[in-house]
Amino acid sequence: MEVTNKYVTVKTHIDGSAPQESDFELKTAMLHLSVQPGSKDVIVKNLYVSIDPYQINRMKRVCSSQKVDSTADGITPGQAISANGIGRVMASGNPEFEKDDLVVGLINWEEYTIVKGGNTFRKLDPMGFPLSYHLGVLGLSGLTAYGGFFEVCKPKKGEKVFVSAACGSVGNLVGQYAKLFGCHVVGCAGTKQKVELLKGKLGFDDAFNYKEEADLKSTLKRYFPDGIDIYFDNVGGKMLEASVANMNPFGRIAVCGIISEYTGIGKRAAPDMIDTVYKRLKVQGFLVVDFLKGMDDFISTMSNHLSTGKIHVLEDISQGVESIPSAFVGLFRGDNVGKKVVKVADDE
């Protein structure tokens, strides 16, 4: 059987600017839904794909992150773009997978993906939850938040926690984890509606719209008169500078993302290193791969929290492979609320 496979690619490298929809191209190719005898390849019909801001660094001609981890390697213009996703096996030469198996792992921004060797994903048991949850709250975004907060920040009950981009896929979960643990939590976001969501549905102790604040150092002093113990950083730039200025001695800063620095030249953070030294601050970057060994325990804990209503899910789902460029570009405008996912196809 032969099908038409639509896929998204970049026309050229994207350097020094925010992505635009015109940077992307929707292409088509014919694909046979069969594997060659003796091959261990697996062909997957893609159902959901994850949309994540780190991908912009893969689209640059050169970026230091491309040399560190294989999932962050550079993207060649014109080729399909790999991403985390969920799909249904259509054909398999790998004995570990059979036709109709549901899988989660590395696929592409396209309708069908040929996974060489079938070694970049695993079988998925939805456990009664929506499939999209396994890219967000029960997937790598959830594990990033969980590992970053508990393993990197090592919180203590009653500590004061600040979360930037708190309505994003990771930030909203960090804030909820912190509240469950017994911390005082303040988040920032870019619209009035997001601020109300943080203080209402998600239960943050307070939140503010950073776009309405002219002096971030003074703002954080106002929300944290006794200082910040933990800062979970998703944006970098001036927010990191302001946070360092307001950290308490022996405070911890988990550097998860620096979206404000991904697309602009000359916007690098310059926190006061004297503060870092004399306050004995811990500033640690991390990747979700650091926590993969704990994935099963994480899923067990989080599925229980979801079943008991202790964690609320924020998802922002677009429809169709054609919507991938606009979904991705929207991340850099702050359009998304929670985890951004594209539903590529129905699971028929």
N, C-alpha and C positions, 0 to 999 in steps of 0.2 A: 504493500500500500504506500502511495506517495502523497505527501501533504505539502501545502505552502506554509513555510515558516517565516513569520515576520519577526525581525529583531531590531534592536536599537543600538546605534553606534555613534561615536563622535566623528565629526567631519575632520577636525584638526585638533591639535593639542590646545588646551585652555590654560593660558598662563597669565597671572597677574590681574584677573578680573573675575567677577561673579559670572557663573554660567548663564547662558541665554538659551531659550528653546531653539533658536536658529543654529546653535552649535551642534545640534543632534540631527540624525537622519534615520528614518525608518526604512529598512531594507527588507527584501524578501528573497528567499531561496527555496528551492525544492528539496524535500527531505524524504528518503525512504525509511519507513518505520520498521526496519529490520536490521539485524547486526550480522556481520560476516561470521561464518563458521570458525570457531577457534578464538574469536575475539571475546574479551571480557567487558566490552563497552556496554553501556546501558543508555537507552533512549527514554527520556522523560517528557511527559506532557506537563508543562509548567502551569501551576494553579495560582500561586502567589509569589511575588518577589519583593524583597526588602529594598527600601530606598534610604540610603545612608549618606551623610555629608562627607565622610572620609573618602568617598569615591572621587571627589574633585582632585585629590592629591594624586590619584592614579592617572588622571586625565592630563596632568601637566607633563611637559616635555622632560623635566627633571624635578625630582623631589626626594629628599633624603629618606622619606618613609618607604619608598619603592625598594630600597636595598635591605630593609630590616625584616620584612615578613612576606611570605609568598602570596598571601591574600591581598597585599597592598602593592603588588608589582604594577609596573606601568602598562597602560592600555594603548594598543596600537590603533590609530584612527582607521575606521572602516571595518574593524573586527567587533564581534559580539562582546558585551561587557559582562564579566562574571559577577555574581552577587549571591547572597544567601537567599534561599527560596524553598518552596514546597512544591512537590509534583507527584505525578502518578506514573509508574513505570509502564511503558508501552511495549518494550522489547528488551531482553537482557541476555548477554552472554556470560554474565557473572553469576555463579551459582548461589551467591548470597542474596540475590534479588530475583523476584519472579514478576511476571506481568501482573499489573494491577496493584503491586505494592505501593504504599504511600511512603514517600521519602522526604527528608529535609536535609539541606546542606547547600553546597556550592553548585549553582546552576548558572544560567545566563539571563540577561534582560531580553527574553525572546519567548516565543510560544512553545518551542520544543528545544531540548538540549541533548546533544550526544555527550555523555560523560565518559571520557576515556578511562577504561579500567574500572569504572563504577566505584572509585575509592574516595570521593569527596563528599559523600552524604551517608546517612544512616536511615534505617526504617523508622517510621514515625507512628506512634500510637497516640491518637488525638486525646484519649482519656475523657472523651465526652465534651471537650472544649472546642470552640471554633478553630479552624485550621490556622487562621491568621494569628492567633495567640502564640503559636509556636515560632513565630518570627519576632514577636514582641515580648510580652510579659513572661512567657514561658520559654523564650528563645534567647538569642545572643544579647539582645538589648537588656532583657531582664537580668541575665547573668552578669553583664557588664556593671549594671547598677548594684547588684547584690555583692559581687566580689569587690568592686571598687569601694563600696561603703564599709563592708564588714572586714575585709582583709587588708585594705590599704589604710582606711581611716581609723579602724579599730576604735569604734565609739564607746563611750561610757554613758550610762543613763544620766539624763539631766544636762548633757552638754549642748552647746549652742551651735547649730548647723546652718550654714548658708549654701544654697544650691542655685547656680545660675542656669539659664535656659530650662527653667523648672517645669515648663509645659512640654518639653521635648520627650523623645522616646525613653531616654535614660533618666533625665532629671526628675520627671514626675514620679518615677518609681523610687529613686533615692529618697525623696522627701517623704514618701509613704513608709518606706522601710524605717527611716529615722523616727518618725512619729510612733510607729509600732514599738520601736525599741525604747522609747521614753525620752527622746531628745526634744529640744525646742527648735523648731524649724522655720526658717524664712526663705522664700524663693523669689526670684525675679523673672519677669517675662516681658513681652513687648507690646501687649495690648491690655486694655481695661478688662475685656472679657476673660482673658487668660488669668489675670490677677484674681478676678472673682472666682474662677474655677479652682484655683489653688487654695484660696481661703475657704471655699464652700465645700464642694464635693470631695476634694482631696485632703482636707483637714489640716493644711499648713497653719501654723500659728499666725503668720503674717506673710505678706507679699507686696511687691511694688513693681511699677512699670518703669524700667530703666530709661526708657525714651523720654520720660518726663523729669528726669533728674540731671541737673547740670553739673553737680559735683558728687561723684560716686563715693568718694572717701567720706564726705559728710553724711551722705545718705546711709551708708553702712554704719556709721557711728550712731545715727539716729535709731536704726533698727536693732543695733547690738551695742547698747551703752556699756555693757560689761565685756565686750569683745567677742570674737568668733573663735570657737574651738576647732571646728571642722569646716573647711570650704571644699565643696565638690565642684570642680571647675569644668564647665563645658564650653567656655567661650574664649578664654585667654584675654589678651589685650588689656584695656583699661580696667576691666572688672577684676582681673587678677591683681593688678597694681593696687587697686583700692582695698581688696580683700587682705593682702599682705599687710597693709598699713593698719588694719583693724584686727589682726590675729592676736590671740592670747599666747603667752609663752608656752612652748611645746605643742602648739597647734599643728594640725595635719591638713595638708592640701593634696587632694587627689586630682591629678590632671588627666581628665578623661578625654577632653576634646578642646580644640581652640578654634572654633568656627569663625571667629572674628578675624583670625589671621590666615585662614585658608585662601582667601580670594584677593587680599590687598597687599600691596608692597608698601613697606614703611609703617606697618601697624603692629609691629612686634611688641610684646609686653616687656616692660622694664621695671619689675618690682624692685623695691628698695632692698638690696642684699644685706645692708647693715641690719635691717629688721629681721631678715631671715637668719642671720648669724646670732644676733643678741637675743632674739626670742626663741632660738633653737628650734626653728620650724622644720617640719618634715614636708618636703615637696616631692611627690612621687608620681611619675607617669606610669601608665599600665595599659595592657591590651587584654581583651577578653580571653585570648588563648592562655593567659596565665591561670585561668580558673577552670579550664575545661575538665580537669580531673574531678571536679566537684559538681559536674552538671547533673548527675542523677540525684544527688542530695538536694540540690537547688530546686529541681523540678518537683520533687516530693514536697518540699516545704512550701513552694509557691502554689502548687495545685491545692494544697490544704487551705492556704490563705484565700485563694479565689473561691473555693467552695463555701467558706465560712463568711465571705463578704468583707474580709479584712483589707483586701487590696482592690482598688478600683482600676478598671482598664480604660486607657485612653488610646483610641485608634483613629487613624485618618486614612480611609481606604479609597483609592481611585480605581476606575474600571478600564481594563483593556491595555494591551501593550502600547497602544498609541499614546496613552496618557503618561508614560514613564518620563519623557523629557520635562513636561510641565510639573510633574510631581517632584522631580529632583530639583529643578530650578526653584520651586516654592520653598524648599528647605532653607535657602539662603535669603529669602524674604521673610521668614518666620511664619509662613502660611499654615504649616501643619500644627495640629493639636494632638500631641501624643505620637505614637509610633506610625510612621508613614509607610504604607504598604500599597502595592498595586495588585489587584486581582486580575490575573491574566486570562483565566478561563474558569468556567464552572466545572465542578467535579462530577462528571456524568458517568 
